[in-house]
Amino acid sequence: MTSTTPRRARTRSPLTGYLLRRLGTSVLLLIGVTLVTFTLTTLVPGDPIAAALGEGAASNPATVAAYVERYGLDRSLPERYLIYLGNLTQGDLGTSIQTGRPVLEDLSVAIPASVEVALCAIVLSLAVALALGTLAAHRRGRVSDQVIRVVSLIGLSVPMFWLAIMAYHLFFLRLGIAPGSGRLSPHLNPPPRITGLYTIDFVLNGDPVGFFDAVAHLALPVLVLSLFTIGLLTRFVRTSVLEVLGSDYVRAARAKGLPRRRVIGAYVLRGAALPILTVAGVAFGILLSGTVLVEAVFAWPGLGTYAYNSAIALDLPGVMGVGLVVGVIYLVINFVVDLLYGVLDPRVRLA
Amino acid sequence: MFRSSRRTAIAVGIAGSLALVGCSGGNTANQGSGDDGEPAVSDTLVIDTAFSLETGDPGRNYVPTGNMVLHAVYDTLLTFEGSDEDEPLPALATMEQNDEATEFTFTLDGERTFSDGTPVDADDVVFSLTRVQGMTDSKANFLMNGITVEKVDDLTVRLVTETPSLQVPAIMTNPALSILNSEAVQANGGTNGADDAAEDFLNGQSVGSGPYLLDSLDLTSQVVLVANPDYDGDTPPAYERIVIRNVSESATQLINLQGGDSQLAVDLNGDQVAGLADEFTVTSVPSAQTIFLLINQDEEVGGATANPEFAEAVRYSVDTSELLELAGAGAVSATGVIPPMFPGSLAEPIAPDLDRAEQALTASGYDGETLRLQFPNDFPVGGVEFTPVAERLQSQLEAAGITVELAPAPFATEIDPYVNGEEAFSMWFWGPDFADSSSFLPFGPGEKVGLRAGWTAEDAPQIAELVTAAATATDTAEREQAMSAYAAAMQEDGPFVPLVVPGVNLAGDGSVANVEYNSTWTLDIRLLAPAN
């Protein structure tokens, strides 16, 4: 009789496995993003070198040859794509044709500018939308509900560019309560770069003048951008809260005599949080990458402006860089939202 | 209990943050303080413009905002004074040329120094010019094509060309050919070969002899210049600090100017300056750009319309005065391929003549074919949008019996077929490579733009001779005459219809004097001074 001792299987925690799977999927998705962006950009007719160099330099064979060599434009498209991927693994996003600088360097300026304004806008939007949406749901059919629904519809419908110009004209030029354009007043220097977010960097450098000036410059772009996301989120909050209000466990909580505030905070909003989170994540992504016109009005050097300039200049490395960053942004947002699902809903955690 | 302690923690956190923010430390750019503790900014001039800025390295720069900034920081051998671009004037050097216009000798006065106190000498000139020549990847590299640089002595440099080149003095005014402190540049990676690596250094600090120093350069948001305390030239700095901001939206530039956030706006269009109140000053002048129609003379490309008679029919069908309504303040009708500010330009535009247009149209063999008018629709020039101009042209040509279909496309897409001569009928623009009439000779038959219209030297040998005469003239009077003859012949028989010279509108809040336009650096920052 022989006894065999079973080999102990190496165990991996479910969370580690989940994270590895997510990471693998994310990498594949990002490669897909680069492939689609590369293919679409190269399909656009036009000569990026002619567009970048201008008349004089484009007639100079030496300069054209230098550019062709620098950007590998004499290679086949598959070869260029593979080289791009190879460089990407080393953290090299290539050199922008329009600025002549590494794309990563360009993005390191554009991303913090967008993050700063988008973060403030999404926090403000969530706070206002939760309050308004919950109120509208609780007063369904009443005047306050109608007013909130109309206001949120206006927020969704008003053209952001027009709103930005009007707001800037009113609050800066007419009322004088908002500062001028840009991230900072012209008599101030930007803070020594730590995070790229002016408000944070000013705090870390102990500069109150700069901090309050940066906050003042953030206010108007944040308000304008928030109007759209407040409209979007308010409608979702209202719908989600209405669904939860009709559920058995909320009725039971009310029947137990729990205070109204407790019911809303601990039961209703928590139950409605999942769809709201999903939409908030999407809205944050839009705020980060899709606000070209608002950035133009407020002279805000963000990701949207960089994306637009790259696209019209046929700047393939620039466009690829933006595509990659936007892809990463959405993947991160989705990942964070999924993790928050787990926090908010134990059933998801178990699954 | 728990909730109250959490609130306490949050309150303490906020208080701590505010305490940290409120601790000592302030912004280094504060120009002192007013009585109320607010930073005094009277010494700061703020200029808003839509950036076309790629570098702080003069040798690599060939874009408008770069020219504007670098012209204030660096000196060139020659320059233009204010808006007068008739003749280059001495800057760092005086110039003499030989009778054949193939040797140009520049003599430094030996009195000028760079911002670090180093004297400007011939070695700096030779290095700066040969550096541009060596950097083949620089957009400005072509400026030095065909020019040999020789050091004669410590204060003298000679430029030699193989053929007569009366444009050399104008080329030497370009900020790309600024004179740099050669020792400082070479100590930081500068060479006069393709391996030059001084750009990062020059993006961080300036090594010139101009009235301003580069304090900071952010290619996406703003450039800050400060006064050069050791400047020893003719135009001392009038401001302690100049901030040039990137404001791409002209509506924002207007609001900033009206609200006092800026003192100068560079990119306002004609409508915007028309609405400014009296306290604002506006310098409205024609730019050096020309918007024109191209009628391809290659039968394979242009088909039935590929003949000089059809070009003539178009030329006399167009009423440029009506197009000016769309162009706004400062714009003028194009009198020919050479804009009015340059020697050799014609005095008057062609007046519309529908009878002549009809005769030419009949002679051309045009049989009612629909022409596609191609043009870039995302690239306004001097505030002039191409689409409304194209629409008005369409109706004018319709009145003359020519059917036109509009075919707009993005600039980056459209430029390829234009440059390759594949467009039958299109609307484009042209600006000078440097401030000289010779920049408009490429319209000639067999030349760069002429070939884009399928127009060879064999198609118009007489005009080709006029181009040669203008290009090889050895004195300015002779050249101006040749340029005029060329411009007149182009208006008579060329495949181009010059339409409009867009305006430039430099708007100020009244606190700034000496606002001058130049076709290369747009706004002459070194001349700006408080109005009082």
Interface residues (C-beta under 8 A of the other chain):
Chain A: V44 P45 G46 D47 P48 A50 A51 L53 G54 E55 G56 A57 A58 S59 N60 A62 T63 A65 A66 Y67 R70 Q98 T99 G100 R101 D106 V109 A110 I165 Y168 H169 F172 L173 G176 P179 G180 S181 G182 R183 P186 H187 L188 N189 P190 F202 V203 N205 G206 D207 P208 V209 G210 F211 F212 D213 A296 V297 F298 A299 P301 T305 Y306 I312 A313 L314
Chain B: S17 L20 V21 G22 C23 S24 G25 G26 N27 T28 A29 N30 Q31 P39 V41 T44 V46 E54 T55 R60 Y62 V63 T136 D137 S138 K139 A140 N141 F142 L143 N145 A194 S216 D218 L219 T220 S221 Q222 V224 R241 V243 R245 N246 V247 S248 E249 A251 T252 I255 N256 Q258 G259 D261 S262 D378 P410 F411 A412 T413 E414 I415 D416 V419 W430 G431 D433 K448
